[in-house]
């Protein structure tokens, strides 16, 4: 049971990673796409994300409490500005890549 649950979580994580990469690509292409194309792609990605979450295993109360504690006290899922800059394409970064 735990193996199947872990495999499902890994599958969902892989799918969400791909959506994240598509968002980064969209950000990279912003200045060459029309507003209509950007909006359509954004809407497609939102729908894709929604479908992924629908297929994800539901969280039980024990897992929820563990995640809540990790987010509050251990500050998991928080990124520094420097970490966020590294995710973005060069031309969208706040800081120059030389710093």
C-alpha positions as CSV (number, residue, x, y, z in Angstrom):
1,X,0.0,0.0,0.0
2,X,2.7,2.5,1.0
3,X,4.7,1.6,-2.2
4,X,1.7,2.3,-4.4
5,X,1.0,5.6,-2.6
6,X,4.7,6.6,-3.0
7,X,4.6,5.7,-6.6
8,X,1.5,7.8,-7.2
9,X,3.1,10.7,-5.4
10,X,6.2,10.4,-7.6
11,X,4.0,10.2,-10.7
12,X,2.2,13.3,-9.7
13,X,5.4,15.1,-8.9
14,X,6.8,14.2,-12.4
15,X,3.7,15.6,-14.1
16,X,3.8,18.8,-12.0
17,X,7.5,19.2,-12.9
18,X,6.6,19.1,-16.6
19,X,3.9,21.8,-16.1
20,X,6.4,23.9,-14.2
21,X,8.8,23.6,-17.1
22,X,6.1,24.6,-19.5
23,X,5.4,27.7,-17.4
24,X,9.1,28.6,-17.5
25,X,9.1,28.2,-21.3
26,X,6.0,30.4,-21.5
27,X,7.8,33.1,-19.5
28,X,10.8,32.8,-21.8
29,X,8.5,33.3,-24.9
30,X,6.4,36.1,-23.5
31,X,7.9,38.8,-25.7
32,X,7.4,36.9,-28.9
33,X,3.8,35.7,-28.3
34,X,0.6,37.5,-28.7
35,X,-1.6,38.2,-25.7
36,X,-4.1,35.7,-27.0
37,X,-1.5,33.0,-27.4
38,X,-0.2,33.7,-23.9
39,X,-3.7,33.6,-22.4
40,X,-4.5,30.4,-24.2
41,X,-1.3,28.7,-23.1
42,X,-1.9,29.8,-19.5
43,X,-5.4,28.5,-19.5
44,X,-4.2,25.2,-21.0
45,X,-1.6,24.9,-18.2
46,X,-4.1,25.7,-15.5
47,X,-6.4,23.0,-16.8
48,X,-3.5,20.6,-17.1
49,X,-2.6,21.3,-13.5
50,X,-6.2,20.9,-12.3
51,X,-6.4,17.5,-14.0
52,X,-3.1,16.4,-12.3
53,X,-4.4,17.4,-8.9
54,X,-7.7,15.5,-9.5
55,X,-5.8,12.3,-10.2
56,X,-3.6,12.7,-7.1
57,X,-4.0,10.6,-4.0
58,X,-5.9,12.4,-1.3
59,X,-4.0,13.5,1.8
60,X,-4.9,11.8,5.1
61,X,-5.0,13.9,8.3
62,X,-1.7,12.5,9.6
63,X,0.1,13.5,6.4
64,X,-1.6,16.9,6.4
65,X,-0.5,17.6,10.0
66,X,3.1,16.6,9.2
67,X,3.2,18.8,6.1
68,X,1.6,21.7,8.0
69,X,4.3,21.5,10.7
70,X,7.0,21.3,8.1
71,X,5.7,24.4,6.3
72,X,5.2,26.4,9.5
73,X,8.3,25.6,11.5
74,X,10.8,24.1,9.1
75,X,10.0,26.6,6.3
76,X,10.0,24.0,3.6
77,X,8.8,25.2,0.2
78,X,10.2,28.7,0.8
79,X,12.6,30.1,-1.8
80,X,15.1,32.9,-1.4
81,X,15.1,35.6,-4.1
82,X,18.4,34.2,-5.4
83,X,16.8,30.7,-5.7
84,X,13.8,32.1,-7.6
85,X,16.1,34.0,-9.9
86,X,17.9,30.8,-10.8
87,X,14.6,29.2,-11.9
88,X,13.8,32.1,-14.3
89,X,15.3,32.7,-17.7
90,X,18.1,35.2,-17.7
91,X,16.1,38.1,-19.1
92,X,13.4,37.8,-16.4
93,X,15.8,37.7,-13.4
94,X,15.9,40.6,-10.9
95,X,19.6,40.2,-10.4
96,X,22.3,39.9,-13.0
97,X,23.7,36.4,-13.4
98,X,27.1,37.8,-12.6
99,X,26.2,38.3,-8.9
